[in-house]
Amino acid sequence: MTRTIGRFEIRRELGRGAQSVVHLAWDPQLEREVALKALHLGPRPGHDNASLLAEARAVSRLRHPGIVPVFEAGEDGGDPYLVFEYVPGESLAALLDRRGPLPAGEAVERMLEILAALAEAHAQGVIHRDLKPSNVLLDTGGHARVMDFGIARRIEAAGASEGLSGTPGYMAPEYIERREIGPRNDVFAAGVLLIELLAGRPLAREGGVKRVLERTRSTPVTLPADGPPVDEALAAIALRAAALDPLARFADAAEFRLALEAWRQPAETDPEAGSEARPGAVDFLMRRMKHRGDFPALSESVVAINRIAASESESVGTLSALILRDFGLTNKLLRVVNSAHFRPAGGGRISTISRAVVVLGFDAVRNIAITVLLFEHLQNKSNASQLQEEFLRACLAGLFARELARRLRLRDGEQSYICAVFHNLGRLLCQFYFPEESEDIRRVVQQHGCSEESAAQRVLGAGYEELGIALARAWGFPELIQNSMRTLPEGPVHAPRSADERLQSLAACANACCDAVSRLAPAERERALADIAARFDEAVPVPAREAREHLRSAVDEIGEFARVVKVSLAQTRFGRNLRHFIDGSTPAEGARVDATLMPASALLEQSLPAEGGAEGQRAADPQAVLSAGIQDISNSLVEDFRLNDVLRIILETMYRAMGFKRVLLCVRDARSNAMCGRFGFGPEVGELAKQLRFSLSAQPDNVFNVATARGVDVLISDVDDPKIAARVPAWYRRSVAARTFVLFPLTIKGRPVAMIYADKDRAGELRISEQELAMLRTLRNQAVLAIKQAG
């Protein structure tokens, strides 16, 4: 008698596991052979079977040529079963038993097919959870097909308390330890699988299940020492996929696949040359970075700043508005501009971004903003200390390049700064985004005695330089800066013939000197500095004694910057080497740096403007922010000022202190005798400026015309309050959603010339004390004075 499971006729056994048997079966209804997997899970509550079958049906919706589809799921005698397409051929496990190690190219081809299937599943919210050689079939055409998603779980169900599911040795460490479920589980198993294809055998499994699980959880995966040699770049990819830390792995199968595709692409240049990136390698690395959650936000900010820099209109206001969107960036930037090396002599404290632009110049503020953005981006990572040292070294090079530019009386000092900072951008961001590959690069340098650039070519398929230039291009930096990032030829550097060459020479010279000062022992350092001086004698003609003094000045500045961003140079090798460069002594391990390079937060805070609030939130001390702004404007009014700059400082002070949603300056248009919105701060303030327009000729009894006609300040707590609702004009209700606002008219000789409007969304949210109101009126009066002085 023919045995059946459900309607399926069992023909023969195909394979057996601890909790399942796979049969070749016949489907009499559709008249086809199928693979039927009968699951014997022991005594389990009925709802567990129902859950498993529901998940199997979810998996059955996956459609991809690399996935063996689930045709059906059911129960027979209380045990669930799954019905798959029958794929004639052999498993990867059988292939490895038969052939041993696969050539790298063939192993990668198989993995690309497997990862394409997994990527489709991940895109649909399904993870495999039991990827291993026996669950990958090779069809008669030799193509890999992934099967047995039977214990897959939808990602939305992650975190459920349950026993382990899967095969020891392929389970991800975070799943064993914390039951974390996600795409990186499959990435880990795929990394192990790739290593096994290259080694030709399973990785060590001795010691029983508990020991294998413990080893997987706590011990990094390595390539078998007695296995065949493996290309270093390919080994780095496989080991990254199988990293202990899930955040160090590829984010999902799609990202893993991109890495293998980039490795597989043949180099079009002489492999011995090592100077050009493999085709597509830089694009691949860029795509990997774009997949990181924090990279798009950083890129968006840097691109926006550079776009503003390239604009010829509204640059001050637009840059200020962009920076003000980021509370942390605003306050750190103001700390930097108030440090001793930036604040102009006798200029007083700077309390607004708008004033910083006026005093320091647009390029300087842009460069500080980008520097702080990058530094903040590098925080809170497992290798944060090394990243901080790398970044501070780059900043030191920028400061030194600017000092050299000043000594040579060049006009492009700020360009020199940013060129030198970005000279090693590729190395910096590689350390941030690809820490394991960066470690491999250092290992290749030590083992083979080659340059970092050559080692990066071997490991990444692209050098640091090309990666950095690609990033600078994507972020909108001009070609002048991109070109300055290129390595100069060996030998003496000749006198520059263009601005591009001058910046390239300054950036290269500054970085070479800062590398020597921050990384070499004293004897090596002195020889290196002498060699650098000789090499750049024509390109950067600064006497050695003066160059050393400028470098010391740059070291003082980087100490100031470190205090601002609250990094203790005293705890770093970088800081110790800088200190001992200054005093000429030999650094002793564990020695501390003196106070000139140590954080002095208490002293620093005394010299800083009070911090403004985040968007829509009052400052912790509004009166302090208002007072600092009033002083800022007083300083501006005694200088050769531009009216719009002063008005922006006033608006920004109000915005930061009071936590208004939007602050807008309206100006009287003489031709139409109407009050029209011009510029301000806050979300969608440009659109608000278009809507806020009303005639001054008519005298309707509404709050806007009353305020401007009589020169009185008006605070509306609730536009729907019955006592005031009738006096809020219809045009305002139609175009503005804010339920509370305040008006400060600006009048000269009894005639309205402008008006400051500020609002918040919710009724009753706008609260102003008597002291704050007095200071806001002082700011308004300063605006009137500025208009009078400007004529």
C-alpha positions in Angstrom: 0.0 0.0 0.0 1.3 3.4 -1.0 2.1 5.6 2.0 0.7 9.1 1.9 1.1 12.4 3.7 -1.9 14.5 3.1 -2.7 13.9 -0.6 0.9 13.3 -1.5 2.2 9.9 -2.3 5.7 9.2 -0.8 8.1 7.6 -3.2 11.5 7.6 -1.5 13.6 9.3 1.1 15.9 12.1 -0.1 17.4 13.1 3.2 17.1 13.2 7.0 17.8 15.6 9.8 17.3 15.7 13.5 13.7 16.9 13.3 12.7 16.2 9.8 12.7 13.8 6.8 12.7 15.0 3.2 10.9 12.7 0.8 10.4 12.6 -3.0 6.7 12.6 -3.3 4.0 12.6 -6.1 1.2 15.2 -6.2 -1.7 13.4 -7.9 -3.7 16.6 -8.2 -1.1 18.5 -10.3 0.6 15.4 -11.5 4.2 16.4 -10.6 7.0 15.3 -8.4 7.6 17.4 -5.3 9.9 17.4 -2.3 8.0 16.9 0.9 9.6 17.8 4.2 7.9 16.1 7.2 8.7 17.9 10.5 8.7 15.9 13.7 9.0 18.6 16.4 8.0 16.6 19.4 5.2 17.6 21.7 4.3 21.2 21.0 1.1 23.2 21.6 -1.2 23.3 18.6 -0.9 27.0 18.1 2.9 26.6 17.4 2.1 24.4 14.4 -0.4 26.9 13.3 2.2 29.7 13.6 4.8 27.7 11.7 2.3 26.9 8.9 1.3 30.6 8.7 5.0 31.6 8.3 5.5 28.9 5.7 2.6 30.3 3.7 4.2 33.8 4.0 7.4 32.3 2.6 5.5 30.7 -0.2 4.9 34.1 -1.6 8.6 34.6 -2.4 9.3 34.5 -6.1 12.9 34.3 -7.3 14.7 31.9 -9.6 17.3 31.3 -6.8 14.7 30.3 -4.2 13.2 26.8 -4.1 9.5 27.7 -3.7 7.2 26.4 -1.0 4.1 25.0 -2.9 2.0 24.1 0.1 2.0 23.6 3.9 -0.3 21.3 6.0 -0.6 18.9 8.9 -0.7 15.2 9.0 -1.2 13.3 12.2 -0.5 16.5 14.2 2.9 17.0 12.5 3.3 19.9 10.0 4.8 19.3 6.6 6.1 21.6 3.8 5.9 20.9 0.1 8.7 22.3 -2.1 9.5 22.2 -5.8 11.7 19.1 -6.5 15.1 20.2 -7.8 17.1 17.3 -9.3 20.8 17.7 -8.6 23.0 17.8 -5.5 23.5 20.0 -2.5 26.5 22.2 -1.8 27.4 19.8 1.0 27.6 16.9 -1.4 29.6 19.0 -3.8 32.2 19.9 -1.1 32.4 16.2 -0.1 33.0 15.3 -3.8 35.4 18.1 -4.9 36.9 19.8 -1.9 37.9 23.5 -2.2 36.3 25.5 -5.0 38.3 28.0 -7.1 37.7 31.5 -5.9 35.9 32.5 -9.0 33.5 29.6 -8.8 32.9 30.0 -5.1 32.0 33.6 -5.6 29.7 32.8 -8.5 27.8 30.4 -6.3 27.6 32.9 -3.5 26.3 35.6 -5.8 23.4 33.4 -6.7 22.8 32.5 -3.1 23.0 36.2 -2.0 20.6 37.3 -4.8 18.0 34.8 -3.4 18.6 36.0 0.2 18.4 39.7 -0.9 15.0 39.1 -2.4 13.8 37.4 0.8 15.2 40.2 3.0 13.5 42.8 0.8 10.2 40.9 1.5 10.9 40.9 5.3 11.8 37.2 5.4 15.1 35.8 6.8 16.2 32.2 6.3 17.7 31.4 9.7 19.2 28.0 8.6 21.5 28.7 5.7 24.0 25.9 5.3 25.5 23.8 2.5 22.8 21.1 2.7 20.1 23.8 2.2 21.6 25.0 -1.0 20.8 22.8 -4.1 22.7 22.9 -7.4 20.3 22.2 -10.2 21.2 20.3 -13.4 22.5 23.6 -14.9 24.8 24.1 -11.9 22.9 27.1 -10.5 22.5 27.5 -6.8 18.9 27.3 -5.4 18.3 28.1 -1.7 15.7 25.9 0.0 14.2 25.3 3.4 12.9 28.6 4.5 10.7 26.4 6.7 12.0 27.9 10.0 12.2 31.4 8.6 10.5 34.1 10.6 9.2 37.5 9.4 11.4 40.3 10.7 8.4 41.9 12.4 8.2 38.9 14.7 11.8 39.3 15.9 12.3 39.4 19.6 9.9 36.6 20.5 11.1 34.4 23.4 11.8 31.0 21.9 14.4 28.2 21.8 17.2 28.2 19.3 16.3 27.3 15.7 18.9 26.5 13.1 22.2 24.7 12.9 25.1 25.2 15.3 28.1 26.7 13.5 25.9 28.8 11.2 23.8 30.6 13.9 24.9 34.2 14.3 26.5 35.1 17.7 23.8 37.8 18.5 21.1 35.2 17.9 22.8 32.6 20.2 23.4 35.2 23.0 20.4 37.5 22.8 17.9 35.9 20.3 18.3 38.9 18.0 16.9 38.1 14.6 17.5 40.1 11.4 19.2 40.0 8.0 22.6 40.0 9.6 21.9 36.5 10.9 21.8 35.3 7.3 24.9 37.4 6.4 26.9 35.6 9.1 25.8 32.2 7.9 26.6 33.2 4.3 30.1 34.4 5.4 30.7 31.0 7.0 29.4 29.3 3.9 31.8 31.3 1.6 34.8 30.4 3.9 33.8 26.7 3.7 33.5 26.8 -0.1 37.0 28.3 -0.3 38.4 25.8 2.3 36.6 22.8 0.8 35.3 21.5 4.1 33.1 22.6 7.1 34.7 24.7 9.8 35.6 22.8 13.0 32.5 21.4 14.7 34.0 19.2 17.4 33.1 19.3 21.0 29.3 18.9 21.0 26.5 21.4 20.4 27.1 23.5 23.6 30.8 23.9 22.8 30.1 24.9 19.2 27.5 27.4 20.3 29.8 28.9 22.9 32.7 29.1 20.4 30.5 30.7 17.7 29.3 33.3 20.2 32.7 34.3 21.5 35.4 33.4 19.1 36.0 35.2 15.7 35.7 33.1 12.6 39.0 32.6 10.8 40.1 30.9 7.6 41.6 27.5 8.3 45.3 27.8 8.7 45.9 24.5 6.8 43.5 25.4 3.9 44.4 26.6 0.4 45.7 30.2 0.0 42.9 32.8 -0.5 43.0 36.2 -2.2 43.4 38.7 0.6 40.6 41.0 -0.6 38.2 38.1 -0.9 39.2 36.8 2.5 38.6 40.2 4.0 35.1 40.2 2.5 34.3 36.8 3.8 35.6 37.6 7.3 33.7 40.8 7.4 30.5 38.9 6.6 31.2 36.4 9.5 32.3 39.1 12.0 31.3 38.6 15.7 29.8 42.1 15.9 26.7 42.3 13.8 27.3 46.0 13.2 30.7 45.2 11.6 29.0 42.9 9.0 27.3 43.8 5.8 23.9 45.2 6.6 22.1 42.6 4.5 22.6 40.1 1.7 22.3 42.9 -1.0 25.3 44.7 0.5 27.3 41.5 0.8 26.6 40.7 -2.8 27.8 44.2 -3.9 31.1 43.5 -2.2 31.6 40.2 -4.1 30.5 41.8 -7.4 33.2 44.5 -7.0 35.8 41.9 -6.2 34.9 39.8 -9.2 35.2 42.7 -11.7 38.6 42.3 -13.5 41.1 45.2 -13.3 41.4 47.0 -16.6 44.9 48.3 -15.7 48.2 46.7 -15.2 47.9 44.8 -11.9 51.5 45.6 -11.1 50.8 49.4 -11.4 48.5 49.5 -8.4 47.6 53.1 -9.0 44.1 52.9 -10.4 41.0 51.6 -8.7 39.3 48.5 -10.0 36.3 49.5 -12.2 33.3 50.0 -10.1 35.2 49.6 -6.8 34.8 53.2 -5.7 31.1 53.1 -6.7 30.7 50.0 -4.7 32.3 51.5 -1.6 30.1 54.6 -2.0 27.0 52.5 -2.2 28.1 50.6 1.0 28.4 53.9 2.8 25.0 55.1 1.5 23.4 52.0 3.0 24.6 53.1 6.5 21.8 54.9 8.5 24.0 57.9 9.5 25.7 58.6 6.2 22.7 60.1 4.2 22.1 62.7 7.0 25.8 63.7 7.0 25.9 63.9 3.2 22.7 65.9 3.0 24.1 68.5 5.5 27.5 68.8 3.8 25.9 69.0 0.3 23.5 71.7 1.5 26.4 73.8 3.0 28.4 73.5 -0.2 25.4 74.3 -2.4 24.9 77.5 -0.4 28.6 78.3 -0.8 28.2 78.1 -4.5 25.2 80.5 -4.5 25.6 84.2 -5.0 22.4 85.2 -3.2 21.2 85.0 0.4 24.3 83.0 1.4 24.6 84.5 4.9 20.9 83.9 5.8 20.6 80.6 4.2 23.8 79.2 5.8 22.7 80.5 9.2 19.2 79.0 8.8 20.7 75.6 7.8 23.1 75.5 10.8 20.4 76.6 13.2 18.3 73.5 12.3 20.9 71.5 14.3 21.0 72.5 17.9 24.3 70.7 18.7 26.0 72.0 15.6 25.0 75.6 16.4 26.3 75.6 19.9 29.6 73.8 19.1 30.2 76.2 16.2 29.7 79.2 18.4 32.1 77.7 20.9 34.7 77.4 18.2 34.3 80.9 16.9 34.5 82.3 20.4 37.8 80.4 21.1 40.9 82.6 21.3 42.2 81.7 17.9 39.1 82.8 16.1 37.5 85.6 18.0 38.8 89.0 16.7 40.7 91.2 19.1 38.3 93.6 20.9 35.3 92.2 19.0 33.6 90.8 22.0 31.7 87.5 22.1 29.8 86.2 19.1 26.4 84.8 20.0 24.8 84.2 16.6 25.7 82.3 13.4 24.8 85.4 11.4 27.3 87.5 13.3 29.9 84.8 13.0 29.6 85.0 9.2 29.9 88.8 9.3 33.0 88.7 11.5 34.9 85.7 10.2 33.6 85.5 6.7 31.4 83.0 4.9 34.2 80.5 4.0 35.5 80.3 7.6 32.1 79.6 9.0 31.4 77.0 6.3 34.6 75.3 7.0 34.0 75.3 10.8 30.5 73.9 10.3 31.8 71.1 8.1 34.6 70.3 10.5 32.2 70.1 13.4 29.7 68.1 11.4 32.4 65.5 10.5 33.7 65.3 14.0 30.3 64.8 15.5 29.6 62.1 12.9 32.6 60.1 14.1 31.5 59.8 17.8 30.0 56.9 19.6 31.6 54.1 17.6 33.6 51.2 18.8 36.8 52.7 17.3 35.9 56.3 18.3 39.2 57.0 20.0 41.2 56.1 16.9 38.8 58.1 14.7 39.1 61.1 16.9 42.9 61.0 16.6 42.7 60.7 12.8 40.3 63.6 12.6 42.2 65.9 15.0 45.4 65.1 13.0 43.5 66.2 9.8 42.3 69.4 11.5 45.9 70.1 12.7 47.0 69.9 9.0 44.3 72.3 8.0 45.3 74.8 10.7 48.9 74.5 9.8 48.1 75.0 6.1 46.2 78.1 6.9 49.1 79.5 8.9 51.5 78.8 6.0 49.1 80.5 3.6 49.0 83.6 5.9 52.9 83.6 6.0 53.0 83.5 2.2 50.3 86.3 2.1 48.0 84.2 0.0 44.3 85.1 -0.2 43.0 81.6 -0.1 43.8 80.8 3.6 40.4 79.3 4.2 40.7 77.2 1.0 44.0 76.0 2.3 42.4 74.9 5.5 39.7 72.8 4.0 42.0 71.3 1.3 44.4 70.1 4.0 41.6 68.7 6.2 40.1 66.8 3.3 43.5 65.6 2.0 43.0 62.3 3.8 39.2 62.1 3.7 39.3 58.6 2.2 41.4 57.2 4.9 39.3 58.8 7.6 35.9 57.6 6.4 37.3 54.2 5.5 38.3 53.9 9.2 34.8 54.9 10.2 32.7 52.8 7.8 35.0 49.9 7.1 37.0 49.3 10.3 37.8 45.7 9.6 39.1 46.5 6.1 41.2 49.3 7.6 42.7 46.8 10.0 43.5 44.5 7.1 45.1 47.4 5.3 47.4 48.1 8.3 48.2 44.4 8.4 49.2 44.3 4.7 51.4 47.4 5.2 53.2 45.6 8.1 53.6 42.3 6.4 54.6 43.5 2.9 56.2 46.8 3.7 54.1 48.6 1.1 52.4 52.0 1.2 49.0 52.6 2.7 47.7 53.5 -0.7 49.0 50.3 -2.3 47.6 48.2 0.6 44.2 49.9 0.2 44.2 49.0 -3.4 44.7 45.4 -2.5 42.1 45.2 0.2 39.4 47.6 -1.1 40.0 47.5 -4.8 40.4 51.3 -4.6 43.0 53.6 -2.9 42.2 56.1 -0.2 42.8 58.9 -2.6 40.3 57.9 -5.2 37.7 57.2 -2.5 38.3 60.6 -0.9 38.0 62.4 -4.2 34.8 60.6 -5.0 33.3 61.6 -1.7 34.4 65.2 -2.2 32.8 65.2 -5.6 29.6 63.7 -4.3 29.4 66.3 -1.5 29.7 69.2 -4.0 33.2 70.4 -3.2 34.7 72.4 -6.1 37.3 70.9 -8.4 39.9 73.1 -6.7 39.5 71.1 -3.5 39.2 67.8 -5.3 42.4 68.4 -7.2 44.3 69.3 -4.0 43.6 65.8 -2.6 45.7 64.1 -5.3 49.2 62.8 -4.3 52.1 64.7 -5.7 54.8 62.8 -7.6 57.9 61.7 -5.7 60.9 64.0 -5.5 61.2 67.8 -5.2 57.9 69.8 -5.6 58.4 72.7 -8.0 57.0 76.2 -7.6 53.2 76.1 -8.3 52.0 77.6 -11.5 48.3 77.9 -10.6 45.9 78.2 -7.6 45.2 74.5 -7.9 48.9 73.6 -7.7 49.5 76.0 -4.8 46.6 74.5 -2.7 47.8 70.9 -3.6 51.3 71.7 -2.4 50.1 73.4 0.8 47.8 70.5 1.6 50.5 67.9 0.9 53.2 69.7 2.8 51.0 70.4 5.9 49.8 66.8 6.0 53.3 65.4 5.7 54.5 67.6 8.5 51.6 66.7 10.8 52.0 63.0 10.1 55.6 63.3 11.2 54.8 65.3 14.3 51.9 63.2 15.5 53.2 59.7 14.6 57.0 59.5 14.7 59.5 59.2 17.5 61.6 62.4 18.1 64.7 61.2 16.1 62.7 60.0 13.1 60.5 63.1 13.4 63.3 65.5 13.0 64.8 63.7 10.0 61.3 63.5 8.4 60.7 67.3 8.9 64.1 68.1 7.4 63.3 65.9 4.4 59.9 67.5 4.0 61.3 71.0 4.2 63.9 70.1 1.5 61.2 68.5 -0.8 58.8 71.5 -0.6 61.5 74.2 -0.6 60.3 75.8 -3.9 56.6 75.1 -3.5 56.2 76.4 0.1 59.1 78.8 0.6 58.9 79.3 4.4 62.1 79.2 6.4 62.3 76.1 8.6 62.4 78.1 11.9 59.3 80.0 10.9 57.5 76.9 9.7 58.2 75.3 13.1 56.7 78.4 14.8 53.6 78.2 12.6 53.2 74.5 13.4 53.4 75.3 17.1 50.7 77.8 16.6 48.6 75.2 14.8 49.1 72.8 17.8 47.8 75.5 20.2 44.8 75.9 18.0 44.0 72.2 17.8 44.3 72.1 21.6 41.6 74.9 21.7 39.4 72.9 19.3 39.8 69.8 21.4 38.6 71.7 24.4 35.6 73.0 22.5 34.5 69.5 21.4 35.4 68.1 24.8 38.1 65.6 23.8 41.0 65.0 26.2 44.2 65.1 24.2 45.9 64.2 27.4 44.6 60.7 27.1 45.8 60.2 23.5 49.1 59.3 21.9 48.4 62.1 19.4 48.2 64.6 22.2 51.3 63.3 23.9 53.3 63.5 20.7 52.1 67.1 20.1 53.1 68.1 23.6 56.5 66.6 23.3 57.0 68.2 19.9 56.5 71.6 21.5 58.9 71.1 24.4 61.3 68.9 22.5 61.3 66.1 25.0 60.9 62.4 24.4 57.3 61.2 25.1 57.1 58.6 28.0 54.2 56.2 27.8 51.5 57.2 30.1 52.8 60.8 30.5 50.1 63.5 30.7 49.9 66.6 28.7 49.9 69.9 30.5 46.9 72.2 30.7 47.5 73.9 27.3 46.3 70.7 25.7 43.9 69.5 28.3 40.1 70.1 28.4 39.2 73.1 30.5 35.4 72.9 30.2 34.7 75.1 33.2 37.0 77.9 31.9 35.6 77.4 28.4 32.0 77.7 29.5 32.7 81.1 31.0 33.7 82.5 27.7 30.9 81.2 25.7 27.5 82.7 24.8 24.5 81.0 26.5 23.2 78.1 24.5 20.0 78.7 22.5 17.3 76.1 22.4 16.6 73.6 19.8 14.0 74.4 17.1 10.8 75.3 18.7 12.2 75.2 22.3 13.1 78.1 24.6 16.8 78.5 25.6 17.7 77.3 29.0 18.4 81.0 29.9 16.5 83.2 27.3 17.7 86.4 28.9 21.3 85.4 28.6 20.9 84.7 24.9 19.0 88.0 24.4 21.6 89.9 26.3 24.5 88.3 24.3 22.6 89.1 21.0 22.1 92.8 22.1 25.8 93.1 22.7 26.5 91.3 19.3 24.4 93.9 17.5 26.0 96.8 19.4 29.3 95.6 18.2 28.0 95.4 14.6 26.5 98.9 14.7 29.9 100.5 15.4 31.4 98.7 12.4 31.0 99.1 8.7 27.9 96.9 8.6 25.4 95.7 6.0 21.8 96.3 7.1 20.5 92.8 6.2 23.3 91.2 8.3 22.3 93.2 11.4 18.6 92.4 10.9 19.5 88.7 10.6 21.4 88.8 13.8 18.4 90.3 15.5 16.0 87.8 14.1 18.3 84.9 15.0 18.7 86.1 18.5 15.0 86.2 19.0 14.6 82.8 17.4 17.2 81.0 19.5 16.3 82.7 22.8 12.5 82.3 22.8 12.1 79.1 20.9 9.7 80.6 18.3 8.7 78.2 15.5 9.3 81.0 13.0 10.6 84.6 13.1 10.0 86.7 10.0 11.0 90.3 9.0 8.3 92.1 7.0 9.3 95.4 5.2 7.1 98.1 3.8 7.0 98.2 0.0 6.9 101.9 -0.9 5.2 101.4 -4.3 2.2 99.4 -3.0 2.3 100.8 0.6 2.0 97.2 1.8 3.9 95.3 4.5 5.6 92.2 2.8 7.4 89.3 4.3 11.1 89.2 3.4 13.3 86.7 5.3 13.6 84.9 8.6 14.3 81.7 10.4 12.3 78.5 11.0 10.6 75.8 8.9 8.9 76.9 5.7 9.7 80.5 6.5 10.1 81.2 2.8 6.5 80.2 2.2 5.4 82.2 5.2 7.1 85.3 3.7 4.9 84.9 0.6 1.7 84.7 2.6 2.4 87.6 5.1 1.4 90.6 3.0 -1.2 93.2 3.9 -2.0 96.8 2.8 -1.1 99.8 5.0 -3.4 102.1 3.1 -6.7 100.8 4.5 -7.4 101.0 8.2 -9.4 97.8 9.0 -9.8 97.0 12.6 -7.4 94.0 12.7 -4.4 93.3 14.8 -1.8 93.7 12.0 -3.0 97.1 10.9 -3.5 98.3 14.5 0.0 97.3 15.4 1.6 99.0 12.5 -0.6 102.1 12.5 -0.2 102.8 16.2 3.3 101.4 16.6 2.3 99.1 19.4 3.5 95.6 20.1 0.8 92.9 20.0 0.8 89.4 21.5 -2.1 87.1 20.5 -2.2 84.0 22.8 -5.0 82.3 20.9 -6.4 83.4 17.5 -9.7 81.7 18.3 -10.2 83.4 21.6 -13.8 85.0 21.3 -12.4 88.3 22.6 -10.0 88.6 19.7 -11.1 86.2 17.0 -12.9 88.8 15.0 -9.8 91.0 14.8 -7.6 88.3 13.2 -7.9 88.9 9.5 -9.3 86.2 7.1 -6.2 86.3 4.9 -4.1 85.2 8.0 -6.4 82.4 8.9 -6.4 81.1 5.3 -2.6 81.0 4.9 -1.0 80.5 8.3 -1.6 77.6 10.7 0.0 79.1 13.8 -2.5 79.7 16.7 -0.4 82.2 18.6 1.9 85.1 17.4 3.6 88.3 18.4 4.1 91.5 16.4 6.9 94.1 16.9 6.4 97.0 14.5 9.4 99.2 13.5 8.4 102.8 13.1 10.4 105.9 12.1 8.8 109.3 12.8 5.5 107.7 13.4 5.5 105.8 10.1 5.8 102.0 9.9 8.8 100.8 7.9 9.0 97.2 9.0 7.6 94.6 11.3 8.9 91.5 13.1 6.5 88.6 13.3 7.1 85.5 15.4 4.8 82.5 16.0 4.2 79.1 17.6 1.8 76.4 16.6 -0.4 75.9 19.6 -2.6 78.4 21.4 -1.1 79.6 24.7 2.3 78.2 23.9 3.9 81.7 23.5 4.9 83.0 26.9 7.1 86.1 27.4 8.1 87.5 30.8 8.3 91.3 31.4 12.1 91.1 31.4 12.2 89.1 28.1 9.7 91.5 26.6 11.9 94.5 27.5 14.9 92.8 25.8 12.9 91.9 22.7 11.9 95.6 22.4 15.5 96.6 22.8 16.4 94.3 19.8 13.5 95.9 17.9 14.9 99.3 18.7 18.3 98.3 17.5 16.7 97.2 14.2 15.2 100.7 13.9 18.6 102.3 14.7 20.3 100.1 12.0 17.7 101.2 9.4 18.3 104.8 10.3 22.0 104.5 10.1 21.8 102.7 6.8 19.8 105.7 5.5 
